[in-house]
Amino acid sequence: MAHNEITHDVIIVGAGLAGTWAAMVAAREGVSDIGVLSKIHPLRSHSGAAQGGIAASLSNTRPVAGTGPRGPLEEVPPGAEASDSWELHMFDTIKGSDWLGDQDAIEVMVKDATEIVYEYEHMGCVFSRTDDGRINQRRFGGHSAPRACFAADWTGHVLLHTVHEQALRYDVKFYSEWYCMDLIMEEGICRGVVAMDVLTGELYTMRAKAVVFGTGGYGRAFAITSNAFANTGDGVAIAYNAGVPLMDMEFVQFHPTGLYRHGILMSEACRGEGGYLLNSQGDRFMNTYAPEKMELAPRDLVSRSEQTEINEGRGVMGDGQGIYLDLRHLGRDKILERLPQVREIAINFVGVDPIDAPVPIQPTAHYSMGGIPTTLDGQVLADADGALVEGFFAAGECACVSVHGANRLGTNSLLDASVFGRRTGYAVVDFIRNGAQLHPVSGDPAAENRARINDLLSRDGDENVEHIAQELKWTMTNNCGVFRDGERLQLALEEIKDLQKRFRHARTMDKGSRFNTDLLTTIEVDHLLQFSEVMVAGAIARTESRGAHSRTDFVKRDDENWLKHTMAHKPMVYEDEDAGPRLSYKGVDIDWEKYPPQERTY
Ligand SMILES: Cc1cc2nc3c(=O)[nH]c(=O)nc-3n(C[C@H](O)[C@H](O)[C@H](O)COP(=O)(O)OP(=O)(O)OC[C@H]3O[C@@H](n4cnc5c(N)ncnc54)[C@H](O)[C@@H]3O)c2cc1C
């Protein structure tokens, strides 16, 4: 074995909820040789930043009778009839997805939801409680019952710590601060990855019988985003470059309440607990757009409403680009008990204490509905006809199974990452038990990636990579944002093409090998440039408005032509260098009797 070769039965890239669940379950069920790579410390994965909650139809709380859809909640007394059900959760999710979610996958997710929340509880997760000791539940947008199980506004933090602890208990090996650069695919079979130990800069060919990607979302392609610095969509770009298609990449969720100018998240729990949105005239403008659900309409609708208020001159702050999130009427005690983190963030970043004053916010790029297409067991699809990529699995935000369709409901993604991470863990166990092979690898993938790095470091143009990244992010925010149209999308595409060309000469400042974060940024920007083109190409082709993809030149949903998933393949090498992604389409799984497409109003 070459000195730079490492082998495992299973290699998992990503230590967020999806990757850690897959690793923990596989280890618990008897696969002993598992390596988990994370480019940052595992517990700094973005899952840990989730604030609001995880959805499950437990029926632990319900609205007080006669107080309306936004009135107070009470505990459901023991023995009383359940106020929520998986069927209701399923319908809300399908409607939220604007009928683009695959209904077989949604059914699996909502049915598994209660079990997975209890599994978290049995592992010792410190959920917030009702007075009689059950898991407390609050409201979230687009959900017709209080369904969000939470731990104050630290939900992701406690979930991730709980599963991580269990993974350590089952001796999963974590490679902390190891950066995956490449997927090793030969003859359509996934044989491992190439990764860098960031501390030393050394590259390794890591072979495995099965590779799982749980690499998270791609919100960092936007200038205003709630996402962590690590959310650069490496996994989707690496898979795309290895010939794997990407699905529904044009669907990006813009969360209504990012801190003004920063994009940092003010959890939807703020509105779940009763917060208001106000325009410059002090109006609760959601009354115009969603009179029934008001601030708790789904995110795509609320973000569009805010953007409309801003565009029509009713925004706040100096440039009129903000909206107010008002929590004052909740009172000091509730804010301190339920939203302590949100309060601290507002004080630290915009100097506003929500107890005393409204917080300026704006829509922020938040969640990646698209990603690597998979089966219900996390197996990656090779094409729109359902062929599989042997040995390659994906789960969580980097994957597209697709439970969120064109718009995700809040609290459904911690659920998605947990449920499908766990299912992928079981699928990997079966795959290994059924005699999966450690396939040979021809050539020296680590050396090939070393050559790529040397090439990147040798570029000495006048322009810095960071500069290119900033231009890309602003064009994505301005031209591929809450509202889109053909002209602006075309502009974005041309700019991306231009930036891709300029990137070929752009300079990385640090030329060293040890802990070269500048080099990692360069590789990440390469990834952003690649998949942003896929997002924009998909958005240009999709001449309709559905969920988060809202076009001012095609304002209606068009089921006749567009009730289908986009699949984007990287063009073959012999095609024109400038050729964009090859787009094809895949049908949506729909139960036409139970859940046929309907008009989506709130
Ligand atoms: C601020 C915020 C709040 C949120 N709140 C909620 C909420 O309340 N409820 C809800 O349901 N959802 C929420 N979400 C969404 C939810 O948190 C995510 O969708 C989910 O946690 C994603 O989990 P994951 O395991 O797929 O990825 P992540 O947790 O993002 O983990 C990705 C992992 O991949 C690793 N990685 C990536 N690239 C590489 C590479 N090249 N090499 C090595 N490792 C790599 C990273 O190190 C990391 O370990 C929130 C998201 C944000 C940004």
The ligand as an SDF file (V2000), in Angstrom:
LIG
                    3D

 53 58  0  0  0  0  0  0  0  0999 V2000
  -28.5990   29.2080   10.7420 C   0  0  0  0  0  0  0  0  0  0  0  0
  -29.3970   27.9900   10.3640 C   0  0  0  0  0  0  0  0  0  0  0  0
  -30.4630   27.5920   11.1450 C   0  0  0  0  0  0  0  0  0  0  0  0
  -31.2140   26.4680   10.7910 C   0  0  0  0  0  0  0  0  0  0  0  0
  -32.2620   26.1030   11.5880 N   0  0  0  0  0  0  0  0  0  0  0  0
  -32.9610   24.9820   11.2710 C   0  0  0  0  0  0  0  0  0  0  0  0
  -34.0250   24.5380   12.1210 C   0  0  0  0  0  0  0  0  0  0  0  0
  -34.3210   25.1150   13.1590 O   0  0  0  0  0  0  0  0  0  0  0  0
  -34.7040   23.4280   11.7610 N   0  0  0  0  0  0  0  0  0  0  0  0
  -34.3950   22.7210   10.6370 C   0  0  0  0  0  0  0  0  0  0  0  0
  -35.0330   21.7110   10.3670 O   0  0  0  0  0  0  0  0  0  0  0  0
  -33.3690   23.1140    9.8350 N   0  0  0  0  0  0  0  0  0  0  0  0
  -32.6480   24.2170   10.1320 C   0  0  0  0  0  0  0  0  0  0  0  0
  -31.6130   24.5980    9.3180 N   0  0  0  0  0  0  0  0  0  0  0  0
  -31.1970   23.7170    8.2190 C   0  0  0  0  0  0  0  0  0  0  0  0
  -30.4490   22.5090    8.7810 C   0  0  0  0  0  0  0  0  0  0  0  0
  -29.6660   22.9130    9.8710 O   0  0  0  0  0  0  0  0  0  0  0  0
  -29.5360   21.8690    7.7380 C   0  0  0  0  0  0  0  0  0  0  0  0
  -30.2210   21.6440    6.5460 O   0  0  0  0  0  0  0  0  0  0  0  0
  -29.0120   20.5140    8.2300 C   0  0  0  0  0  0  0  0  0  0  0  0
  -28.4810   20.6420    9.5310 O   0  0  0  0  0  0  0  0  0  0  0  0
  -27.9530   19.9910    7.2750 C   0  0  0  0  0  0  0  0  0  0  0  0
  -27.3020   18.8820    7.8470 O   0  0  0  0  0  0  0  0  0  0  0  0
  -26.1990   18.0960    7.0250 P   0  0  0  0  0  0  0  0  0  0  0  0
  -25.7410   17.0020    7.8950 O   0  0  0  0  0  0  0  0  0  0  0  0
  -26.7550   17.7510    5.6940 O   0  0  0  0  0  0  0  0  0  0  0  0
  -25.0220   19.1540    6.7500 O   0  0  0  0  0  0  0  0  0  0  0  0
  -24.1480   20.0690    7.7180 P   0  0  0  0  0  0  0  0  0  0  0  0
  -24.5840   20.0400    9.1130 O   0  0  0  0  0  0  0  0  0  0  0  0
  -24.0210   21.3850    7.0330 O   0  0  0  0  0  0  0  0  0  0  0  0
  -22.7240   19.3540    7.6910 O   0  0  0  0  0  0  0  0  0  0  0  0
  -21.9000   19.3210    6.5450 C   0  0  0  0  0  0  0  0  0  0  0  0
  -20.6310   18.5830    6.8860 C   0  0  0  0  0  0  0  0  0  0  0  0
  -19.8790   18.3510    5.6980 O   0  0  0  0  0  0  0  0  0  0  0  0
  -18.5350   18.6240    5.9250 C   0  0  0  0  0  0  0  0  0  0  0  0
  -17.9170   18.9600    4.6380 N   0  0  0  0  0  0  0  0  0  0  0  0
  -18.4180   19.7300    3.6370 C   0  0  0  0  0  0  0  0  0  0  0  0
  -17.5580   19.7740    2.6100 N   0  0  0  0  0  0  0  0  0  0  0  0
  -16.5030   18.9980    2.9540 C   0  0  0  0  0  0  0  0  0  0  0  0
  -15.2950   18.6560    2.3020 C   0  0  0  0  0  0  0  0  0  0  0  0
  -14.9840   19.1100    1.0770 N   0  0  0  0  0  0  0  0  0  0  0  0
  -14.4270   17.8420    2.9530 N   0  0  0  0  0  0  0  0  0  0  0  0
  -14.7010   17.3900    4.2080 C   0  0  0  0  0  0  0  0  0  0  0  0
  -15.8420   17.6950    4.8600 N   0  0  0  0  0  0  0  0  0  0  0  0
  -16.7230   18.4820    4.2360 C   0  0  0  0  0  0  0  0  0  0  0  0
  -18.5460   19.7600    6.9210 C   0  0  0  0  0  0  0  0  0  0  0  0
  -17.3200   19.8320    7.6120 O   0  0  0  0  0  0  0  0  0  0  0  0
  -19.6940   19.3230    7.8310 C   0  0  0  0  0  0  0  0  0  0  0  0
  -19.2180   18.4130    8.7850 O   0  0  0  0  0  0  0  0  0  0  0  0
  -30.8660   25.7310    9.6400 C   0  0  0  0  0  0  0  0  0  0  0  0
  -29.8020   26.1270    8.8660 C   0  0  0  0  0  0  0  0  0  0  0  0
  -29.0900   27.2700    9.1930 C   0  0  0  0  0  0  0  0  0  0  0  0
  -27.9710   27.6810    8.2710 C   0  0  0  0  0  0  0  0  0  0  0  0
  1  2  1  0
  2  3  1  0
  2 52  2  0
  3  4  2  0
  4  5  1  0
  4 50  1  0
  5  6  2  0
  6  7  1  0
  6 13  1  0
  7  8  2  0
  7  9  1  0
  9 10  1  0
 10 11  2  0
 10 12  1  0
 12 13  2  0
 13 14  1  0
 14 15  1  0
 14 50  1  0
 15 16  1  0
 16 17  1  0
 16 18  1  0
 18 19  1  0
 18 20  1  0
 20 21  1  0
 20 22  1  0
 22 23  1  0
 23 24  1  0
 24 25  2  0
 24 26  1  0
 24 27  1  0
 27 28  1  0
 28 29  2  0
 28 30  1  0
 28 31  1  0
 31 32  1  0
 32 33  1  0
 33 34  1  0
 33 48  1  0
 34 35  1  0
 35 36  1  0
 35 46  1  0
 36 37  1  0
 36 45  1  0
 37 38  2  0
 38 39  1  0
 39 40  1  0
 39 45  2  0
 40 41  1  0
 40 42  2  0
 42 43  1  0
 43 44  2  0
 44 45  1  0
 46 47  1  0
 46 48  1  0
 48 49  1  0
 50 51  2  0
 51 52  1  0
 52 53  1  0
M  END
$$$$
